[in-house]
Amino acid sequence: MPLARSLSVTSLSGLEEWDEEFDREDAVLFEIAWEVANKVGGIYTVIQTKARLTCEEWGENYFLVGPYMESNVRTQVELIEPCNAALRRTIDKMNSSGCKVYFGRWLIEGSPYVILLDVGFTAWSLDRWKSELWENCSIGVPWFDREANDAILFGFLTAWLLGEYAAQCDEPPHIVAHFHEWLAGLGLVLCRQRQLPVATIFTTHATLLGRYLCAGNVDFYNNLAEFNVDKEAGDRQIYHRYCLERAAARCAHVFTTVSQITAIEAEHLLRRKPDIVTPNGLNVKKFSAMHEFQNLHAQSKARIQEFVRGHFYGHLDFNLDKTVFLFIAGRYEFSNKGADIFLEALARLNYLLRVNHSDVTVIAFFIMPARTNNFNVETLKGQAVRKQLWDTAQTVKERFGKKLYESLLVGQLPDVSKMLDKEDFTMMKRAIFATQRQCLPPVCTHNMLEDSSDPILNCIRRIGLFNSAQDRVKVIFHPEFLSSTSPLLPMDYEEFVRGCHLGVFPSYYEPWGYTPAECTVMGIPSVSTNLSGFGCFMEEHIADPSAYGIYILDRRYRGVDESCNQLTSFLFQFCQQSRRQRIIQRNRTERLSDLLDWRYLGRYYVSARHMALAKAFPDTYIYEPHEPTSATGFRYPRPASVPPSPAHSLHSSPHHSEAEDEEEPYDEDLEAEKDRVNIRQPVSIPNRNKNQTVGLPEKN
């Protein structure tokens, strides 16, 4: 099934021209999501990182709308009085009518205004609003689905807010309301049903039905056109949720998704082709470390090595300087996130490293939160033993240094045989005996509540990767999000990623994929797939992704076994790289960060809002749709120092050879300069001025 081209980053020249001058002073943007000041999913990252750029564009007329969560408000929001007179009257009117609406600034970069709706306080209206939803939209919601009940309360409150604001304005306003995901989608449906003067946009970051189908091990992408969507949603008891999502997609003036692969999915499951693809970006400034990112990698790697020394005490029979750290992180969706294929590839990699007598050791981290009841005692003991050994070494070093100093002070060379006395040897022997271990290093760092049925642990038992001395591949399952306050691995996620060598994300269902994007902006190579939005995006914009440290695994046109073999090949060839080759590759990877900057990708949200305004207010804004012209956007070429590969699927990084290391042509400054020529500079979003012309990128 070929990917149909719609508006995307390479189609910058195909974006509609806006010749009209129009006044944006009376235009107001409301962005509505359940994740506003409420970290429950990846949409939180989208909104949080995009806020600064949107504030620059809309200024004081940009408001985020989300649910009121007291614990989050205490730490993330500064409650203030609204500056906008119409909005102040709106909030006062709603509060006097039995609602609780809060206004403040979200304490993130850009400090956007937030309007928080207390859904629990209006729960008394739930039955009445459910009846209204059934009468007007024929959507029934069961009483036991708490998440759907929250969506109804949030949706009706959002529509009330927008309608009241329109009524309180002195002049008819031009309101743009951007709704994210099905939890916020009902507000959009009600705006259209009540014929409010609101230009609506709906963005789906992942379809409900797609996520459920992929979790059930269905051959999803090859059967997209065959699914009876109503039956599939009903069988999974999410028909009412699916109806809310599809209604929002169908009613919106402009419908967007985050990637081309999700656009195909939405067209089949939601029965509407997206108008624009709006890829997710990152605030690259937050991650950029200028030219220090290689030093940060070394520092973070040293901290991971310290943890490994403690975890493998008594079995530290491998060279940490020749150890490669791999990791996978994200929601614990065993098949959707590709943990199953990653483990199988690790087993095959272990075999290849052993039969080739490789001196490289691979340690694979699985950072996926699961149900636990505490740290594993053996894991904590390992870190305690490591610390005890360190303290012993420091004590002996101080005593040795004192004797050396006193000997030199009197002008004599020290007698080495007398530098360490019997007490020192006794102390060191006791420390060595403490490192003896009767069991293998644990695979899991925590005590799992459902150990016998855990998918990762069961797969590890099947493939036999138990961290034994013979294994060249070791596995560490950390079923908890990383934290700098952890007594076990005291590192935050960003620091941990910087210290690893390769992120592996062989997802089967990944509408976008923030984890490989975060790796890229930190200069860490990663494995993605052609079924993830990020993988498709990189394939479209980079002539040879693997040369830049972006390995694209084919899970679309290959079977599971073939994909697993391809992943094994990627990992094995990565392990064969020399240290210098890995440094060169990290430099190339880090240069791709500009591709993921909101300064580029935020442009597609700008276009979506303009399109919605033109459709909702045709008398004020003119929009003439036309087919995008052929893509003439930027595209990274193959780096000059990498020879062209005979087949696109072949690994393009130089193969390991000590002789080649010295002769391989590579000029970092020259390559960086060529890459800068091949990518446009970030777009500066102009500040809001009255009677300002909106200019989109010019045609090449």
Disulfide bonds with the S-S distance in Angstrom:
none
